[in-house]
Amino acid sequence: MKFAVLDFETTGTQSVGEIIQVGLAIIEEDRSISRVYGSYVKPGTPIPPFITGLTGITDEDVANAPELDEMMMELVPLLDDVVLVGHNVAFDFHFLQSALDRCGYLPFQGRILDTIDFLKICFPSLTTYQLGAVSSHFGLTHERPHQADSDALATALVLLQCLEELYSLPLLTIQRLTELFAEEDSDLAWYFDGLLREREMETFQPEGELTFHRQLALAVGDWTELVPPREEGSSNPLENISFEDYMAEVTKRLKDTLPQYESREAQEIMIGEVKTALQEEKHLLIEAGTGTGKSLGYLLPAIYQSVRTDQKVMVSTHTINLQDQLRERDIPLLTSVVPFPFKAAIFKGRGHYLCLRKFEHKINKKDFVSPREEALTAAQMIVWLTQTQSGDDEELNLNGRGGDFWETVASDTDSCLGRACPWFRKCYYHRAKHEAGIADVVITNHSKLFADVKAGHQLLPAYEHLVIDEAHHLEDVAGKHLGMQMKYFTVAHTLTRLYKDSRNGQLPALRQTLQSSGSEEASEWSGVIDRIYPDLLTVKETWDALSDKLFGLLPERSDAAAGEAGQLVTRLHPGKKPKDWEELATLENTLNLSLSDIIRRGDKMLSEMRDTESQSSSDSLVTDIGGLFKDLASIREQIRFFMGLNDENIVYWMEGSGNYRGKSLQLYAVPVDVSTQLKELFFDKKKSIVLTSATLSVDKSFQFMIDNLGLSEAAEQDRLMTALLPSPFKYREQALLVIPRDFPSVKGSVGDARFVDKLVHSLAETAVATKGRMLVLFTSYKMLRQVYDPLKEALASEDITVLGQGVEGGSRSKLIRRFQDSSASVLLGTSSFWEGVDIPGEALTCLAIVRLPFQPPNHPLAEAKSELLQAQKKNPFMKLSVPQAVIRFKQGFGRLVRTAQDRGIVIVYDTRVIEAYYGKYFLYSLPGPKMEHMLTDQMVPRIEEWLEGGNESSIQ
């Protein structure tokens, strides 16, 4: 098999555009690259500046290049008898066919393969398939990205990496992959068929350290063989060792392991405070800014406490990102520096783990909704099973509809067979649960923490000591979990999984199995299933009607919601039901009755099936359908609870998007105040809880957190410690905060023409001075859109790219990657960019904050909290709006300085920070940057001067 790897650079997109450069790399049958051909091509039109920016190819480069037909005379002979390969090959293939046609050649008739398909299958955990990033991941030199010959060579090298990977996989895995594609008439299916035949003829087959079970090759053995970190009955390694001695030994080893390690004052204070809180059984609020090294700050004392007393310490993070960072970076480090064996385990929510039984069933039955796409996802996962130790979906790059596929094979309580499952000893969820059971420190996340409380502590191992990282999110997460939230699709997906049409869905699958058995009971049960179908359709129709009617209660567009594009929000008040609510209540009643009927008849049938032994082939279906009936029961309760609108302590609201109407509906019912529940569930029950984050205090006080999290009683009883750690950075030298004091102000979340004009002008000037590398934070998506186009225009001639969240498409992480990769760009972001974005080093020099991040006061939850404070004779603005905004503002500021070497500028365009009486709370809460205010036109000269190293300013 000989491959020709093709790449074109062109002046435009697929439908229009001319070829300006071609690259072709030939891979011979022995997998050597025999030649790389490259040539410029003279286009009939000038090259657009955007393309020159991307490729570096200018009109001068192509002025004397060969015409298209000259180039094609050289190219066509190279395409004889080859398999054509490209990175996103459809694009290059389209241009090839039209060039062949224009120059009078026959169309290309050979096989076509795409390296992106190969990468997905062979390297399922790659975070991106972008050619440059993939090349650097494999350590391949890719000298001139977006130049055709360099791209073609890089693609060829990537293809060779994939082929090498395919030849190292066990034969069984190749057989399973070939089966997956067997039914489609595609070049990929043809390739795997050939590969399998070739592999079957080899006498020696690689097997590595893999386990083979029920026709799948796995990287894991039985979890029952995992042993505790220290042998039972052996003496405690910390028996006569004081905390000081332990820390001295750890510090010595840290210095040996990391030569650049230096102890930081803030981290040492933190270690001491956490140790005291755990030992004396007190709660602790501790604010630790960026650069403190807070993960080690709580993990070191947690390990000591846990091993010494033989009691687990639970650690909870808000984001899965931080959880993974602890697993990949901090725990391996600690394992090498702690002078005795200990175990830290990661334990996520159940839906993050693959259920091998469901996956096996799905690929054996080829139960695919969109065959081409899902076969590719299944192929990714078959290869991933030979690599993964955890079976955790965060390791997989599931793009497109991969998330829907995952939902059908994820582990869940309701459909778990437990010990009766043929996969039980290999099960990823039970492995994680077992590891958590034998671990000293268990790292979970806030969601799982609350799910565990709701499930009566059945999910997590028992614990008395808890560390909550990213604790400023605790209140929000608690509200979501102690209340309810439900999407239109929560219901729709469950219904389609049971029954999509007579051939698709779990019930039709069960009916087919029953028919082939031909017993008397089987035909009775088939009858039951047939009678359930119309009821399921009634539920679907009623739910659609109810969703549309509820959506109809949302206000027509008003820009009050400062959230993302097109979000509509409305609050429903207990006691004041909207007019026509009876009509909706009638629909809900129909829904409730139909669901009850389905569940009753379905459960009865399933329990009869479970009692008859003969139904082995339908076991796993019976289990899964039972799980779906349980889901329906909880859906029924939740909708009834929401539509009841009868609890004064709950805020009921709905959100939706104007574009998708009823299908975008989300229902929320959240407790107004969770402090009492947090106190009862956690602070009263647990011996010691440590809460840490970079943003817990407002104007150097913790009162806001104490009130909202239910810690007042602990504080009165002297069970609460607090600590504000000094910053490890020299903010006076590293950060300059500038306020243009004559800047126009704004009312609402839309800027008037004068404001937008001044803002664009100022941002553009500053961006030129800082060479891009600028993050602009907005509080409203509307305003971001107002600024995006004019700013793009203003900076086009300066070669500075403007990236906008929600304007470009692409996820947050993709935008950040583009921002880091391009030498000069300005990134405009809203809500999700205010925190958790890490852009260290040179990539970010300037942070512009357009407005202070007050939450829109008309958001239902904010509104209800304000009403509660008013009833208590407190001022909601000072007690709620300001502290929330200050915490958010500190989060935003924290994006700028991420390491001791970073230097940068923050511009606050909102003059309220110096004019309003509450402005000082914002400025005093920052960790001491140099602050100056001046006229707008003095700003850029001052910024240039400061960036060159002049710290002293004449302007005051």
N, C-alpha and C positions, 0 to 999 in steps of 0.2 A: 504494500500500500504506500503510495507516494503522495505526500501532502503539498499543496501550494497555499501558503498563508498570504492573504491579500489585504492590503489596506489602502484606501484612497483618502486624500484630503480634498475637500470640495468647497465651493463658494457658498453652499447653502444646504438646505435640508433635503429630505429624500425626494420630494416631488420636483423641486426646481434646484438648479445649481449646476456648476461645471466642475470638472475634475481639474485640480491644480497640481496634484502630485500623486504619484503612485509608488507603492512599495510592495515587493513580493519576495517571500522567502521560501525556498524549496527544501522540504525534508525528505530525504531518501528512505528506502525501505529499512536500512539499518539504523534509522533514527539519527542520521547525521544531517547537518544543514549544509547542503552542497553549494548554494549560492544565494546571494541577496541582491535583488535588482531594484534600483530606484531611479526615478526620473521626475523632474518638474514637467508640467504640461501647460501650454499656453491657453488660458481660457479666453472666451470671446468677450468677457465683461471684466470690469475692475474688481479687485478683491475687496470685500467689505471690511471696514476697520475691525469689526468684531472678530472676523476670521484671522486677520493679521495678528490681533491680540492673542488669540488662542494658539495659533500655529507658529507665529513668527515669520510666516511667508509673506513677502511684500510684492507689489506689482513689479519692482525692479528684478526680483528673483526670477519671475516667469517671463520677463520681456523677451528674452532670446531662447526660451525653451522650445522643444519640439511641439508641433501641433498634435492634436489628438490622434489623427490617423497614423502619423509617424510612430508615436509611442505604441499604438496598438499593434503595429507590425512587429515590434520587438516582444510585446507581451503575449500575444496569442499563441505562438509556438510553445511558450513555457507552460501553457494550460492544458497541454495534450496529455490525456490519460492520468489526471491527478484528482485527488479529493480536495475540493476547495474549502479552505478554512478561514474564518474571520472572527474578530472579537465584536460581537453583535453583527453577525455576518449579513443579515438581511439588508443593511444599509449599503455595504460594499457591493453585494450581489446586484442590487437594483441599479447602481451606477455602471457595473460591468455590463449587464444586459443592454442598457440603453446605449453604451459606447459601442458594443459589438454591432448593435442594430444600425447605429449612425454610420459606422464605417463599413457596413455591408458584409459582416460575418454572420455565420449561423449562431443562434443562441447557445450558451453553455448548457450541456445536457448532463454533466456529471453529478456526483454526490456532493452534498454541502453540509459541513458541520460547523457548529458554533462553539468557540472556546468558553463562552459564558456557561453553556450547558455543562461542559466538562468540569469547569471550576466548581459549579454548584454541587455536582455529584461527588467529585473527588475530594473537595475541601469544604465540607458543609459548614465549617465554623468560621470561614473567612468573613470579616465584617463588611467588606466592600468588594465589588468585582471590577472596580475602575482599574484600567490597565496599569497606570503608573503605580498605584498603591499595591497592586498584586505583585508587580515586578519587584518593588522594594521589599515586600514581604518574603519573597523567595531569594532575595539578595542578588537579583539579576541586574546588570547594568543596563539601564534604559536611558540613553544619553539625551535624546531630544524628543520628549513626549510631544504628541500631536504633529510629528513629522513622519510621513508615510513609511520611509524605509526603516526608520528606527522603531516605529510602531509594529511593522510587519515582523521584524526580527524579535522584538519583545514578545509578540503574540506567539511566534513559533517556539520560543523558549518556554513560554507558559504551557503551551500544548504538550511539549516534551515532559514537563513536570507532571502533568495530568496522566500521560501515558505511563510514566514510571510508577505513579501511584496505583494505577489500575493493575499493573503487573505484580504489585506487591500484595494485592488483596487476596484473600483465600478464594479458592475456586467456588465454594458455596455462595459467596457474596456475588461473584460474577454471574452465577446461574440465576440467582434471585433478580439481579438487575436485568438480565436478558429476558426473563419471564415478564417483568413489568412492562417492557416496551414491545413485547412480542406482537401484541395485537394491532399496534399502529403501523401504518405503512409509512415509516419515516426513515430518513437516513441515519438517525440515531439508533433506531431499532436494527437497521442493517449492520451498523458498526458493531453493536454489542453481540449480535449473532456471530459475526466473524471472529470477534475477540474470544467468545466462548469456545468456538471450535478450535482456535489456536491454542487456548489455555488447556483444553481437555487432552491435547496430544502431548503435553509436557509430562515427564515422569515425576519431576520434583515439584511439589506444590508448597508455597509459603503458608505457614499457619501461625507463626509468631506465638504470642502468649494468649491466644484467643480461646474462648469456651464455645463449644457448639451445642445448641439446644433447639430442638424442634425446627430444624432448617434455618436457623439464623446464627450468624457468627457474632459473638459479643466480646467486648473488652473486659467484662466483669465476670467473676465467678459467683459463688454463693455468698450472700452477705452474712449468713449464719456463721461463716468462718472468721468474721472480723472479731479481733480480741480487744479487750479494754487496754488503755495505754499502760497501765501498771498491773502486775500480777496480783491476783487476789491473795490476801494474807501476807503480802510483803510489807515491810515497815514503811511508814509515811516518809517520803523523801524530805519533807519540811519539818520533821518532828522537832529537832532542836535548832532550827535555823531561823534567826530573826529576819524581819522584813528588810532591815538595813543590809544584812549579809547577802541576802538573796539579790537585792538591787545592785550591790557592789559587784557581784559575780556576773550579773546580766550586763551591766555597763561595760565591764572589762571585755566580755565576749562581743558586745556590740561594736566596740572600737576595733577589735581584731577582724570582725566580719566586714564592717564598713569603715575603711580608713578615714573617710570624710566625716564620720559621725562626731558631733560635738553635743554635749548635754546642753539643753536649753532651759533657762530659768523657769519659763512658763510650764514646760512639760514636767519638770521636777516638782513644782508646786502641785500640779494636777495629780500626779502619781500619789503624792502624800495625802491630798484631800480625798481622793477616791478610796484609798486604803482605809483612812479613818472612818469614812461613811460606812464602808462595808463591815469593818470590824466592830464599830460601836452601834451598828444597826440604826443608822440615821438616813434620812433622805438628803440629797445634795443637788443644788442647782449650780452648774458651773459653766461660765461663758468662756470659751476658748477660741480665739480668732484664728484666721488662716495662718498656717506655719507653726502652730503649737505642736503639731504631731499628736493630735488628741487620741487617735486610735491606740497608739502605744500607751498614751496617758491613762486610758482605762483598762486596756487588755492586760498590762503587766500586773497591776494590783488584783485584777479579777482572777488571773491564773493562780496567783499566790493564795488568795482567799479560798478559791475553790478546791485546790489540791490539799491545802492545809486542813480545811474543815471537812473535806469530802462532801461538799454541797455544791451543786451546779450554780454557775452564774449565767444568767440569760442576757444576751446583748441584742438590742433591737435597733434597726436602722430604718429610715423612711424609704430610701430608694434601693432598688435591687442593685443599681450601680455600685453603691457603697458596699453592699454585701459582697459583691463579686470582687471588689478591690481588696477587701479584708482577706478574702480567700486566696487571691492571686499574689498579693504583695505582703501584707502584714503577717499573716499566719506562718507562711514559709520562713519568714525572717525570724519570728519568735521561736519556731521549732528549732532553729539552729542556735539561738542564744540562751534559751532557758535551760538551766543545767540539769534538768530531769525530764523524763518523758511525760507529756501531757497531750490531751486531744481537744482540738477546737473543731466543732462541726457546724456546717451551714445547713439550715433547715428552712425551706421556703414553703409557700402555700402549695397544696397538693396539685393544683392545676399546672404547676411548672414541671411535673415529672411525667415521663412517657409511661403509658400503660402498655406493656408488651403484649398482653392478651388482646387488647383492642387492635393494636397495630398488626399483629399476626392475622387476625380475623379480616382486617380491612384489605391487606395486600393479597391474602389468599382468595378473597371473594372479588377483588378488584372493585371495591365499592367506591367508585370515584364519581364525583359530580362533573368536573371538567377533566376528562381523561388525560389530555396532554400535560396540563399543568400539574395535576395531582400525581401523575406517574413520576414526574420529575422530583416533586417534593418527597414522595415515598423513596425514590432512589437516593436522594440526599440522606434520608434517615437510615437506610439500610447500611450505607457506608459509615455514617456517624456511629452506629451501634458498635462498629469495630474499633472506635476511638474513645467513646465517652465512658467516664467512670461514674457520672452522676445522673445521666438521662434527663438533664435539665434543659428546658427549651431555650434558655438564654444563650446556650452555646451554639444554637443553630441560626443561620441567617435565613429566616423564612420570609422572603419578600412576597409582594403581591398577595395572592389568596392563601398563602401558606398558613396564616393564622387560623383561617376557617378549618383547614385540614387538621391543624394541631388540636383544635377544640374537640374533634371527634376521636382522638386517640390519647387525650390527656387522662391521667389518673383521676378518679373521683370516688368519694366515699360510697355513694349510692350504688355504684355498679361493681364494687370490689368483691371478689370471691374469697378474699383472705387466704387462709391455708389451703382451701380447696382448689386454688388456682394453679394450673400447671407451671406458671411462671413465678410462683410465690417467692422461691429462694433467690430468684434473679431480679425481683421487683425493685425498681429504682426508688419508689416512694418508701417502701419498707426498709430498704437499705439506709436511706436518709434518716428515717425514724429510729432505726437501730443505732446508727452512728450518734445521733443526738442523745440516745439513751445512755451510751457508754462514755460520752464526752464530759470534759470538765467545764468547758465554756461552749454555749450553743449560740450561734448567731442567726437571728431570724429577722423579720421585718414587722413594722407596726401593724400591717394588715393581718398577718398571721397571729400576732399577739392578741388582737381583739377577736379574731375568729375563734381562737382557743378559749377565750373567756365566754363567748357566746355558746360554745359547744360543751360548757361545763368542764373545762380543762381536760378534754380528751385528746387534744392534738399535740400539745407540747409536753415534754417531760416536766415533772414537778420542779419548781424553783422558788427560792425565797429572796434571791438577790437579782436585781435587774438594772442594766445600764441602758438608757434610752439615748441614742445618738440622733442628731437632727431633730431635737426635741421640740423645736418651734412648730413642727407639723402635728404634734400629738393631738391637739384639740380638734383640728380638722378631721384627721383620720378617725378619731373616736366618734365624732358626730356621724360620719358616713357609716361606720360599722354598727353603732348602737341605734341608728335609725335604719332607713331603707333607701335604696336607689334602684331604679329599674328602667331598662331601655325598652323601646318597642321591640327590638330584635331579641331581647332575652326570651320573650314569649314566642316570637315567630320562629327562631332557630330551633327551640325545643319541639315545636309542633312539626316542622319539616323533618327533623331527625326521626320522629316517630313515623310520619307518613307524608311523603311528598306527592307521590301518585302511585298507581297500582303496582309499579315496579320498583320504586325507590323509597327507601326508609326502612327502619328497623321492623315495623309491624309487617309490611309486605314480605320482608325477608323471612320472618318467622312463619308466615302463612305458607310460603313456598316450601320450607323445610317440613311443615306439618303435612302438606299434601303428598309429599313423596313418601311419608311413612304409612299412610293409608289406614291407620287404626281408627276405631270408632270414635275414641275420644278426640283424635286429631280432627275429624271432620266437624265435631261439635265446636271445638276451639276455633276452627277456621270461621265458623258461623259467628262466633262472638267477635272475632276480629272484623268481619265484614260489617257487623252492626256498629262497631266503634268508629269506622271510617267517616260516615256522615256526621257523627257528633264532633269529630275533630275538625271537619270543615266548618261546622256551625261555630265552634270556638274561634277558628281563624277569622271568619267573617265578622263575628261579634267584636273581637279584639280590634280588627281593622276599623270598624265603625266607631268603637269607643275611642281609639287613638285619634281618629280624624276629628271627632267631636271635641275631645280634650284639646287638641291642637288649635281648634277654632277659638278656644278661650284665650289663646295667647294674643297679646296686643299686636296690631299692625306695627311695622318697623318704627322704633323710635331709637334715637341713638343713645338712649340712657345707658344701655348695657355697654360697658367699656371692654367687654370680653372680645373674643375672636370674631371673625367675619360672620355676620348674619345670625348671631345667637339671639333668640327671643326668650324672655323670661317672664313668668307671672306667678304671683303668690296667691294661694287659696287660704282663706281664713276659717278656722273652726267657728261654727256658729253663724258665719255669714256666707252661706253657700251661694254660688253664682245662680242667676235665673236659669231655668231649664235644667237644673241639676237633676230633677226627678227623672227626666228622660235618660240621662247618663246612668243614674242609679238603676234604672230598669235594665239597661244593657249589661251593667255589671252583674245584676242578678241572674240574667240569662247565662252569662259567662260562668258564673259560680256554679249554677245548677248543672250545666253541661259538663263542666270539669269534674264535679263530684261524681256524676254518672260514669264518665269514662274511667275515673280512677277506681271506683268501686268494682265495676265489671272487670276492668283490666287486672286489678290486684287479685280478684277471686280466681280468674283464669290462670294467672302466673303461679298462685300458690298450689292450685291443682296440678300444674305441670311439674312443680318442684317435688310434689309428693310421688309422682310416677317416675320410676327410675329410668325408663327406657329412652328418655328424651336427650341422650347425651349430645347429639350434634347441635341441639339448639340451646344447650346450657348457657353459652356466653351471651346469646341473644336474649334469653330470659332475664339474665342479670342486667344487661344494658337497658332493656325496656323497663324493668323494675325501677332502675335509676331514673329514667326519664319520667315515669309516673310520679316518683317522689318530687322531681323538679316541678311538675305541674301542680302538685299539692302546695308547694311553697309559693309558687306564683299566685295561686288562687288566694292564699292567705294575705300575701303582700298587696294585691290589688284591692282586696276587701278593706285592709287596714288604711290604705291611701284614700279610697273613696269614702270611707267612714268620716273623715275629717273631724274626729271628735276629741282630740287630745289637745288641751290648751298649751301644754308644754312642748308641743312639737311644731316645727315650721314646715308647712306643706308648700311645695312649689313645683313648677314644671318648666322645662326648657325645651327648645326646639330650634330648628333652623329653617328659615324661610324657603331655602332651596329644596328641602326634602320633605317638607310638611310632616304629616302624621308619622312617617317612617323615622323621623329624627327625634321623636318624642322621648323625653326622659322624665321620670317621676321621682321626686325626692321627698322624704319625710325625715327630718333630722331634729334631735332634741335641741332646744334653744340654748340650754346651758348644760354642759357635760361635766362640770366640775364636781357635782355631787356623786355622779356615777364613777368618775375617775378616783375620787376619794374612797368610795366604798369598795370598788373592784381592785384597786391597786395600793393606794397609799396606806389604807387601814390594814390590808391583808399581808403585804410583803414586809420583810424585815428591813430591807434597804433598797431604795431606788435612786439611781444617779441619773440626772437629766443633763445632757450637755448639747451645746450647739454654738455656732459663732455668733448667734443673735438671740439672746434671752433677756437682755436688760434694755431698759429704755431710760436714757439720761442717768446711767449708772445705777438704776434701781431695778430689783427683780419683782416689784409688787404686781405688775401686770400679769406675769406668769403665775405668781402665787395665787392670785384671785381666780384666774381662768382655769387653772389645772386642779383646783381643789386642794391646795397645800396650806390654806390658812390655819387649819387646826394643828397640823404638824408644826407650823412655825410657832404657834402659841405654846405648844407643849415642849418646845426646845428640841424637836426631833428633826429640824430642818437646818442644814448648813448651806451657805451660799458662798461662791467665790467668783471674782472677776479677775481673770488672768491678765497680766501685762502682755502687751503685744511683742512678739519676737522681732518684728520689723521696725526699722527706723523710719516711721511714716513721715517725719518732718523732712527727711531728705529724699524719701522715695515717692511721695505723692504731693501734688499741688492741686488744691481745689479752688476753682475760679467761679465767681458768680457775676455775670454781667448785670449790674444793678439797674440799668435803664432799659432792660428788656421788656417788651410788651407782655401783658398778662392775658390769660385765656379764661373764658367762662365755659363750663361744660367740657365735652371731650372732643370737640371739633375746633380747630383753629380758624380764625377769620383770615382773610387774604393777607392782611398786613403781617400778622403773626407768622403765617406759613412762609411768607416771602423773606422776612428777617431771619427766620430759623434756617431756611435752606441756605441763605447767603452765608450766615455765620458757620454752619456745619461745613459748607464747601470750603471756605477759607481755612478753617481749622484742619480739615482733612488734608489740604495741600501742605500745611505746615507740618503735620505729623506723618506725612506720606501714607495716608490711609490708616490702616491698623486701628480702626476706631469702631467702638460698639456704641450704638445709640439706643437707649431704652425708652420706650413709649408706654403710657398707661392705657392708650386706646388704639385699637387696630385701625380705626377710621383715620386718626391723625398720621399713623405710619403710612397709610396709603396716600394721604395728601402730600407727604414729603417725598415719597419714593421717586415718582417720575421727574419732578423738577430737579431733585438732587442728582439723579442719574445723568440728566442732561448737563447740569453745571459741571460735573466731574468727568464727562466723556473725553474732553480735550486733554485732560490731565492724566489719562490712562489709569484712573482709579475706578475700580468696579464697585457698584452698589448692590448689595444683596439684601433682600427683604423677606422677613418671615411671612409665610402665607401668600407671598406674591409670586415667589419662584416655584412653589411646589417643593417637594422634598422634605425630609424629616429634619428635626432640629439638629441631630448629629451630622447629617449631610451638609447642612448649611455651615455648621461650625468647621467641618473639615474643609469646605471650599474656602472659607475665610482664612484658615490657617495656611492653606496651600497657595493662595494667590498673594503676590508680594505686596500689593497695595489694594486694600478694599475696605469698604465701610459696611458694617452689618447692622441692619435695623431690626430690632426685636421687640416683642411685647411680653406678656405675662410670664411665659415659661423661661424667658431668658434672664429674668431678674435673679435667678439663683441656680446653683448646681452646674453652672457652665464653667468649665475650667480651661482657660486659654493662657497658659503660662508663657513667660518669655517675651520675645520680640513681637509676636503676632499682635499683641494688644498694647497700644501706647496711650490711647485716649478713650475715656468713657464719658458719654454725654447723657445726662439725665434730663429729659425734656420737661416732665412734670413730676411733682412729688407723688409717690405711688399710693394715693388714697384709694381705698376700695370704693366702687360706686355705691353711694349710701342707699340706693334703692335695691340693692341685691337682697332677696328675701331674707337670707340668714342674717345679714348685717342689720337689716331693718328690725327684725324680731329681737335681736340682741339689744339694739338701741331702746326699743320699747320696754324691755325688761329693766334696763338700767334706769330709765326715766321713772318707772314704777318704784324703784328703790331710791328715788330722789338723787340720782347721780347724773353727771354730765356725760352723755354718750360720746360726744366728740372727743373730750379729753381722756375718757376712760377706755374708749374702744378705737375710734378712727385714727387718732394720732399715734397711739402705741403700735397698732398694726402697721401703719404706714412707715413708722420709724424702723421697725424690724425689717420691713421689705427694703427700705432705703439702705440700711446697713448691708443687707444681702447684695443689693446692686453694687454698692461701693466695693464690696469684697471681691467682685469679679476682677478688679484692676491689679492689685498687688498680690501675686500668688507665690512668689519666692523672694528670698532676701536680695536678689539681684534686680528684680523688676523695678522700673521707674515709670511713673505715668501721671497723667493729668485727668482730673474729673471736672467737667463743666456742669453746673446746675443752672438750667435756664429758668427755673421757677423762682422768681424773686421773693416768694412768700418766705423762703428760709431766712431772709434778713429783714423782711417787713412785718410779718405776722408775729403775734406774741408767742405762738407755738413753734416758730422756726428754730429757736435755740435748741429744742429737744432733738431735732434732726442733727444739727451740727455738733452738739455736745456728745451725741451718742457715737460719733465716729472716733476711730482710734488715733486721733491727733495728727492728721495731715496738715500741711501748711495751707492756711485759708486766706484768700484775698478777694476783695470785690472791686470792680472797676467798670468803666464804661465799655460798652460792647466793642467799640473799635480799638480799644487798648489791649483787647484780649490776645489777639494773634501775636503781636510783637512780644508780649510777656511770655506766651507759651514757647515761642521760638527761643527766647533768651533762657528760659528755664531748662529747655531740652538740651541746650548747649552746655548746661552745667552751672549757669548763673543762678544761685538760689536767692540772692537778695534782690528785693524789688524796691524801686523808688515809688511805685504807685501804692497808695493806701486807700 
